[in-house]
């Protein structure tokens, strides 16, 4: 039987909007250039940034990598439309490979106030 793990995250869009406005380095610290280009092209960029932020958190949780001190935001990239996909790099990619994780399925959604994501990581 194949092993799977699940991660979920929920974040307030307003919290991300404030971070984008107040902290000049927030975009570059947490998002790749491609993610920034996509989010900034949207009608409400904070919604897209919040969805991707929740997606990265959910992926980190599904991988068991953690989201505190060791988390590498830009090593998890959310790509693709309309169905988001996950691209791993660096330490996070090595972590997933060591644990035999082959595929990560990601679903993101948002309301006016909240963004949410669920990630399911399965063995290769």
Backbone torsions as a table, in degrees:
resi	resn	phi	psi	omega
1	UNK	NA	134.7	-179.2
2	UNK	-76.9	137.8	178.9
3	UNK	-89.8	138.8	175.7
4	UNK	-131.3	154.2	172.9
5	UNK	-134.2	151.2	-173.6
6	UNK	-121.9	141.3	172.2
7	UNK	-130.0	145.4	179.9
8	UNK	-138.1	148.8	175.4
9	UNK	-149.0	149.6	179.1
10	UNK	-137.0	131.0	-179.3
11	UNK	-141.0	148.1	177.1
12	UNK	-76.9	128.9	179.7
13	UNK	-61.6	-36.9	-180.0
14	UNK	-62.0	-35.3	177.5
15	UNK	-62.0	-41.9	177.8
16	UNK	-70.1	-39.9	177.8
17	UNK	-57.9	-45.0	178.8
18	UNK	-64.0	-41.0	178.7
19	UNK	-62.8	-40.5	178.9
20	UNK	-63.6	-37.9	-178.7
21	UNK	-77.4	-37.3	-171.4
22	UNK	-90.7	-31.0	-171.7
23	UNK	-117.1	106.8	-175.6
24	UNK	-58.0	-35.0	-176.2
25	UNK	-87.7	-2.0	-175.9
26	UNK	-58.4	-47.9	-179.9
27	UNK	-57.0	-51.5	-175.2
28	UNK	-69.7	-30.1	-179.5
29	UNK	-73.7	-34.1	-171.0
30	UNK	-107.3	-19.9	-171.3
31	UNK	-131.3	142.8	177.4
32	UNK	-72.9	163.2	176.7
33	UNK	-56.0	-39.2	178.7
34	UNK	-65.8	-40.5	176.9
35	UNK	-63.6	-42.3	178.8
36	UNK	-62.2	-44.3	-179.8
37	UNK	-60.4	-44.1	179.3
38	UNK	-63.3	-53.3	-176.3
39	UNK	-60.8	-43.1	-178.2
40	UNK	-68.0	-18.8	179.2
41	UNK	-83.8	-10.1	-175.7
42	UNK	-83.5	157.6	-179.7
43	UNK	-59.8	-40.8	178.7
44	UNK	-124.5	85.0	-174.9
45	UNK	-55.0	-35.4	-177.4
46	UNK	-60.9	-35.4	177.2
47	UNK	-62.1	-44.6	-178.8
48	UNK	-68.8	-41.4	176.2
49	UNK	-61.9	-42.1	-179.9
50	UNK	-64.1	-41.5	177.7
51	UNK	-61.2	-44.2	178.9
52	UNK	-68.5	-37.1	176.7
53	UNK	-61.6	-47.7	177.2
54	UNK	-61.4	-38.7	178.1
55	UNK	-61.1	-43.8	179.8
56	UNK	-64.4	-42.3	177.5
57	UNK	-61.6	-45.4	-178.8
58	UNK	-63.1	-41.8	178.5
59	UNK	-63.4	-45.9	178.3
60	UNK	-57.0	-41.5	178.8
61	UNK	-67.7	-42.8	179.6
62	UNK	-63.1	-34.6	179.6
63	UNK	-79.5	-15.2	-175.5
64	UNK	73.9	18.8	-177.6
65	UNK	-81.2	-27.2	-179.8
66	UNK	90.7	157.7	-176.9
67	UNK	-123.2	8.6	-178.0
68	UNK	-90.9	-114.3	-172.7
69	UNK	-66.9	-35.1	-171.9
70	UNK	-90.4	-2.6	-172.0
71	UNK	-70.9	133.7	179.9
72	UNK	-113.8	92.9	-172.3
73	UNK	-53.8	-45.7	-174.5
74	UNK	-79.9	-5.8	177.2
75	UNK	-84.1	-8.1	171.5
76	UNK	-116.0	115.6	-179.3
77	UNK	-116.4	132.3	177.1
78	UNK	-95.6	119.5	-176.0
79	UNK	-126.3	163.2	171.6
80	UNK	88.7	153.8	176.2
81	UNK	-149.4	147.4	-4.4
82	UNK	-79.2	-22.0	178.5
83	UNK	-87.2	117.5	-179.2
84	UNK	-69.8	146.7	175.1
85	UNK	-125.0	167.1	-176.3
86	UNK	-119.1	131.8	174.1
87	UNK	-118.6	123.5	179.9
88	UNK	-103.1	147.8	177.1
89	UNK	-138.8	167.7	169.3
90	UNK	55.5	-136.8	-176.8
91	UNK	-60.8	-37.2	-178.8
92	UNK	-66.9	-41.5	177.6
93	UNK	-63.4	-42.2	178.8
94	UNK	-64.0	-42.0	178.1
95	UNK	-58.5	-48.7	-179.2
96	UNK	-63.4	-42.5	-179.8
97	UNK	-62.9	-43.2	179.4
98	UNK	-60.6	-29.5	-179.0
99	UNK	-95.5	4.4	176.5
100	UNK	73.8	21.8	179.7
101	UNK	-82.2	124.5	-176.9
102	UNK	-106.3	-41.6	-175.5
103	UNK	-127.8	144.0	174.7
104	UNK	-127.6	120.8	176.3
105	UNK	-100.5	135.2	-175.5
106	UNK	-130.2	136.4	173.1
107	UNK	-129.3	133.2	-179.9
108	UNK	-127.3	150.3	175.6
109	UNK	-154.1	164.7	174.6
110	UNK	-151.3	155.7	170.7
111	UNK	-110.8	-164.3	177.0
112	UNK	-64.5	-32.2	-171.5
113	UNK	-111.5	-24.3	-171.7
114	UNK	-128.7	148.4	170.9
115	UNK	-120.3	142.0	-177.4
116	UNK	-138.1	151.9	176.3
117	UNK	-146.8	148.0	174.4
118	UNK	-128.9	131.4	177.2
119	UNK	-121.3	138.6	176.7
120	UNK	-123.5	120.4	-179.4
121	UNK	-108.5	129.9	-178.5
122	UNK	-123.0	158.4	178.2
123	UNK	-65.6	153.6	179.0
124	UNK	-69.2	NA	NA
